[in-house]
């Protein structure tokens, strides 16, 4: 099973190295649907760890 951080790194690599093949609607979907969850998870982790 691929972990979330591995998927994030893979997506970053696709954006950087495969930008000619990137579908803007897919990128927008990820930003609008998944990014808020990621921000919330990171904030919760920071709170748990004491920043």
Residue pairs with C-beta under 8 A, 6 or more apart in sequence:
2 10
4 38
8 38
11 30
14 21
14 22
15 22
15 27
